[in-house]
């Protein structure tokens, strides 16, 4: 049986500050009592829940797909510990959902072994990349891993960015590092958004979008995307570019899900403050579930239709 969804990208989320029209259910409630008897869900109807609340997504009487959170893998033992804490938050938000961690390389459990085990169990799965932007791992490695296990029914969700929840986590980590509200109004501050980097042009476009969204969140502070490998500018080059614009108090925002070599190198180049990696930030846990839900609701081999901004925010 062939995998029935492979999602190598994702629709951009709404801009920070976007709001739903009401934030609540706007269906008319009526003024009287409905004379019809209450009924439960139709047999076989899908049970859909909001991210971060309720029972797992799935058809009545059938287990929800396993959420396989896929990290890159690192030789730094702090990376696996950070991702374990993140998935602990995900489980707290969605009690009963089977959530498992897998790695593309360098760390156990490896993705190939996890997928083989799920196929042997006869389970369905949704792979949620713990990666911030499209790149080779999302567009090639994950679909290839699924193709190698033809007996497994699985889908690949999109990467975590861009999305307002990601920007929320980035801004909070900066605040924890020492960024103050007054810094957003200063003409001497700037931010370098450091990430791993990719040769895929879609990755650079996504990181530039995240940088722009973070800049808006910080009151118009200039934010420059920079990369630890495979793309330009590097973090030192981005720092130099901001300095040339008169920005001398420059912070580094860590667009990494967990500690590791690239995150440490980026932080070392911070002239002022450096934020920690995103780790187990509550907004990131909600975003993981949001990506899972979007892929789990898909019923064909095509990517799920992008939600409108109001629906996407109201669902979280």
GIBEL-V616272 format. One record per residue. N is the residue number from 0. PSI is psi in whole degrees, 0 to 359 (* if undefined). NEAR is the number of other C-alpha atoms within 12 Angstrom. Layout:
n: <N | N>
psi: <PSI | PSI>
near: <NEAR | NEAR>
//
This chain:
n: <0 | 1 | 2 | 3 | 4 | 5 | 6 | 7 | 8 | 9 | 10 | 11 | 12 | 13 | 14 | 15 | 16 | 17 | 18 | 19 | 20 | 21 | 22 | 23 | 24 | 25 | 26 | 27 | 28 | 29 | 30 | 31 | 32 | 33 | 34 | 35 | 36 | 37 | 38 | 39 | 40 | 41 | 42 | 43 | 44 | 45 | 46 | 47 | 48 | 49 | 50 | 51 | 52 | 53 | 54 | 55 | 56 | 57 | 58 | 59 | 60 | 61 | 62 | 63 | 64 | 65 | 66 | 67 | 68 | 69 | 70 | 71 | 72 | 73 | 74 | 75 | 76 | 77 | 78 | 79 | 80 | 81 | 82 | 83 | 84 | 85 | 86 | 87 | 88 | 89 | 90 | 91 | 92 | 93 | 94 | 95 | 96 | 97 | 98 | 99 | 100 | 101 | 102 | 103 | 104 | 105 | 106 | 107 | 108 | 109 | 110 | 111 | 112 | 113 | 114 | 115 | 116 | 117 | 118 | 119 | 120 | 121 | 122 | 123 | 124 | 125 | 126 | 127 | 128 | 129 | 130 | 131 | 132 | 133 | 134 | 135 | 136 | 137 | 138 | 139 | 140 | 141 | 142 | 143 | 144 | 145 | 146 | 147 | 148 | 149 | 150 | 151 | 152 | 153 | 154 | 155 | 156 | 157 | 158 | 159 | 160 | 161 | 162 | 163 | 164 | 165 | 166 | 167 | 168 | 169 | 170 | 171 | 172 | 173 | 174 | 175 | 176 | 177 | 178 | 179 | 180 | 181 | 182 | 183 | 184 | 185 | 186 | 187 | 188 | 189 | 190 | 191 | 192 | 193 | 194 | 195 | 196 | 197 | 198 | 199 | 200 | 201 | 202 | 203 | 204 | 205 | 206 | 207 | 208 | 209 | 210 | 211 | 212 | 213 | 214 | 215 | 216 | 217 | 218 | 219 | 220 | 221 | 222 | 223 | 224 | 225 | 226 | 227 | 228 | 229 | 230 | 231 | 232 | 233 | 234 | 235 | 236 | 237 | 238 | 239 | 240 | 241 | 242 | 243 | 244 | 245 | 246 | 247 | 248 | 249 | 250 | 251 | 252 | 253 | 254 | 255 | 256 | 257 | 258 | 259 | 260 | 261 | 262 | 263 | 264 | 265 | 266 | 267 | 268 | 269 | 270 | 271 | 272 | 273 | 274 | 275 | 276 | 277 | 278 | 279 | 280 | 281 | 282 | 283 | 284 | 285 | 286 | 287 | 288 | 289 | 290 | 291 | 292 | 293 | 294 | 295 | 296 | 297 | 298 | 299 | 300 | 301 | 302 | 303 | 304 | 305 | 306 | 307 | 308 | 309 | 310 | 311 | 312 | 313 | 314 | 315>
psi: <133 | 149 | 141 | 11 | 134 | 117 | 94 | 8 | 188 | 151 | 141 | 145 | 176 | 159 | 148 | 142 | 346 | 144 | 153 | 163 | 324 | 338 | 359 | 174 | 119 | 8 | 141 | 137 | 345 | 174 | 350 | 188 | 131 | 120 | 347 | 145 | 148 | 143 | 153 | 186 | 150 | 146 | 129 | 357 | 145 | 139 | 109 | 131 | 163 | 150 | 131 | 7 | 152 | 189 | 164 | 151 | 137 | 169 | 151 | 129 | 2 | 136 | 145 | 153 | 146 | 135 | 112 | 106 | 121 | 109 | 164 | 317 | 145 | 151 | 350 | 117 | 340 | 335 | 309 | 321 | 320 | 317 | 326 | 320 | 321 | 313 | 334 | 319 | 320 | 316 | 323 | 323 | 332 | 75 | 138 | 344 | 133 | 110 | 126 | 148 | 138 | 159 | 147 | 322 | 171 | 342 | 151 | 152 | 142 | 151 | 317 | 318 | 321 | 316 | 320 | 320 | 320 | 321 | 319 | 329 | 350 | 27 | 158 | 161 | 153 | 123 | 121 | 108 | 128 | 51 | 149 | 343 | 161 | 147 | 188 | 320 | 317 | 316 | 341 | 304 | 314 | 313 | 323 | 321 | 321 | 319 | 334 | 351 | 74 | 341 | 357 | 129 | 116 | 160 | 157 | 122 | 170 | 167 | 170 | 332 | 161 | 154 | 147 | 328 | 325 | 317 | 321 | 314 | 318 | 315 | 321 | 319 | 323 | 317 | 321 | 329 | 347 | 1 | 128 | 158 | 324 | 334 | 332 | 336 | 354 | 146 | 5 | 0 | 154 | 166 | 137 | 123 | 102 | 133 | 177 | 315 | 153 | 154 | 350 | 121 | 335 | 329 | 313 | 321 | 320 | 316 | 325 | 322 | 315 | 319 | 317 | 318 | 320 | 321 | 319 | 318 | 327 | 23 | 26 | 8 | 134 | 130 | 124 | 125 | 138 | 164 | 147 | 341 | 162 | 353 | 165 | 153 | 160 | 171 | 313 | 323 | 321 | 321 | 315 | 321 | 319 | 321 | 320 | 340 | 10 | 12 | 107 | 345 | 94 | 125 | 154 | 119 | 131 | 101 | 58 | 143 | 339 | 161 | 154 | 186 | 311 | 318 | 319 | 318 | 318 | 316 | 326 | 339 | 4 | 121 | 338 | 269 | 154 | 127 | 154 | 160 | 164 | 320 | 228 | 35 | 136 | 323 | 327 | 322 | 319 | 323 | 322 | 315 | 324 | 315 | 320 | 312 | 318 | 319 | 325 | 333 | 343 | 140 | 4 | 181 | 359 | 154 | 149 | 144 | 137 | 139 | 155 | 156 | 318 | 318 | 322 | 320 | 324 | 338 | 357 | *>
near: <16 | 20 | 31 | 27 | 34 | 37 | 38 | 35 | 39 | 37 | 28 | 33 | 34 | 28 | 30 | 30 | 21 | 23 | 20 | 22 | 15 | 13 | 16 | 15 | 13 | 11 | 7 | 8 | 9 | 8 | 6 | 8 | 9 | 10 | 7 | 7 | 7 | 8 | 9 | 10 | 13 | 11 | 12 | 12 | 15 | 22 | 24 | 25 | 28 | 27 | 35 | 33 | 24 | 20 | 25 | 36 | 38 | 32 | 23 | 18 | 15 | 18 | 22 | 32 | 36 | 42 | 45 | 44 | 47 | 46 | 45 | 38 | 34 | 28 | 19 | 20 | 18 | 22 | 34 | 32 | 25 | 31 | 42 | 30 | 24 | 35 | 39 | 28 | 27 | 38 | 32 | 24 | 30 | 31 | 22 | 21 | 33 | 30 | 36 | 34 | 40 | 38 | 36 | 34 | 21 | 19 | 25 | 24 | 26 | 26 | 36 | 30 | 24 | 31 | 43 | 27 | 23 | 31 | 26 | 16 | 16 | 21 | 24 | 38 | 45 | 48 | 53 | 50 | 48 | 49 | 47 | 51 | 42 | 37 | 34 | 26 | 36 | 38 | 28 | 20 | 28 | 46 | 35 | 23 | 32 | 37 | 25 | 22 | 28 | 22 | 23 | 32 | 34 | 45 | 45 | 51 | 47 | 47 | 46 | 50 | 49 | 41 | 42 | 36 | 39 | 49 | 40 | 34 | 37 | 49 | 44 | 30 | 35 | 37 | 25 | 21 | 22 | 23 | 30 | 20 | 19 | 15 | 27 | 29 | 19 | 21 | 21 | 22 | 35 | 44 | 52 | 51 | 55 | 50 | 48 | 41 | 38 | 29 | 20 | 21 | 18 | 28 | 37 | 33 | 25 | 35 | 45 | 32 | 31 | 44 | 41 | 29 | 37 | 43 | 32 | 25 | 32 | 33 | 24 | 21 | 33 | 39 | 38 | 42 | 43 | 44 | 38 | 34 | 21 | 20 | 25 | 25 | 28 | 28 | 41 | 30 | 23 | 33 | 38 | 25 | 24 | 32 | 24 | 15 | 18 | 17 | 27 | 24 | 30 | 42 | 47 | 50 | 52 | 50 | 53 | 46 | 50 | 39 | 34 | 34 | 23 | 31 | 38 | 29 | 24 | 40 | 38 | 24 | 32 | 32 | 25 | 25 | 30 | 36 | 39 | 37 | 42 | 42 | 39 | 34 | 34 | 29 | 31 | 47 | 41 | 36 | 47 | 50 | 50 | 45 | 52 | 49 | 43 | 41 | 45 | 44 | 36 | 29 | 22 | 19 | 22 | 22 | 26 | 27 | 19 | 22 | 24 | 19 | 24 | 23 | 24 | 31 | 29 | 24 | 27 | 32>
//
